[in-house]
Amino acid sequence: MSFLKRFPPPAEGVRHQQPDTEAVLAGRGLGAGTLYIAESRLSWLDNSGLGFSLDYPTISLHAVSRDLNAYPWEHLYVMVNAKFEDDAKEAPMAEGEEEEDDSDDDIEPIAEFRFVPSDKSALEAMFSAMCECQALHPDPEDEDSDNDYEGEEYDVEAHELGQGDIPSFYTYEEGLSHLTAEGQATLERLEGMLAQSVSSQYNMAGVRTEDSVREFEDGMEVDIAPAVAGQFEDAEVDH
Amino acid sequence: MEVSHSIKERTIAENSLVILLQGLHGQVTTVDLRDESTATGRITNVDAFMNVRLAEVTFTDRQGTVSHLDELFVTGRNVRYVHIPDEVDIRATIERQLQAIHRVRFFRGRDKGRKEFPRAKHK
């Protein structure tokens, strides 16, 4: 396999490492080795230190295949948008047979890799690690979606109400970074409740500060769904 | 419906139809890929970059060979079409997703909402 090179295994950002994994390209086994799922690239090295790397932007898709009718071993399937030299393909040419695969390839080249771990139970983790790493490499050529947002972050609602200056100054931001562990826990709890809450007729009486949280910790059932925007406007933030 | 923890991803979703796809979590859907293969399965995640994660997938490659995949992740770049199931109410789905985003954003009430990015640059 002429595309195999010698290089050190990735040291940083390795989300998952799977030893004893065979790599297969277009049906040809490359031997046993270790698969490294790193944030920068996907690498595989055989036990002699030869291997290859794949860049995430070139990976079209990946999948867990347990369909033994399609392929006799459970594996991680990776489809790559690139051509990899395969020594085996040169033989058919010698017989006078044209490489038909290429004739309709005004479209893009595709290489199919399969990574077959000896430990089948690792496939889930391998798949998830790859999903996470792929998400770190969004398509830079994506011109359709205008994902550039300029300026600093600002309070959306205040702006919509015509009240905000852009940029605006809020003690909220400072307050947030000064939250105590208790305050942080309160914040997270309220966020969780708010995400689940249905519009309710009950209003919280009084101000929701850290002190009032403690008051209710004696087991009393209180309907604390905050239904009114601005409810916590006067909540103490700086502690 | 879980909303992304990333401010940037929420903003992107809110300003594009990816938000509709995110509302399809749990639905069995067919995704046509750029290379003419298709994948039919249950949507388990769609992120702001339109990367789609499917479970229990029937995959038909561009030659027509059918196989079954436990899980499939397709990069947004390689998605050509997503077939929205007929029974999905598109408008209601979008509204529900927007509400979920707004609940997260306006948690602190007026003047204390989470920071979000201003409007996208106009080219």
Interface residues (C-beta under 8 A of the other chain):
Chain A: I59 S60 L61 H62 A63 V64 S65 R66 D67 N69 A70 Y71 Y77 I107 E108 I110 L123 E124 F127 M130 C131 Q134 A135 P138 D139 E141 D142 S145 D146 N147 D148 Y149 E150 G151 E153 Y154 D155 V156 E157 A158 H159 L161 Q163 I166 Y170 Y172 E173 L190 E191 L194 A195 P226 V228 A229 G230 Q231 F232 E233
Chain B: I7 K8 T11 I12 N15 S16 V18 L33 R34 D35 D47 A48 F49 N51 R53 V57 F59 T65 S67 H68 L69 D70 E71 L72 F73 V74 T75 G76 R77 N78 A100 R103 V104 R105 F106 F107 R108 G109 R110 D111 K112 G113 R114 K115 E116 F117 P118 R119 A120 K121 K123
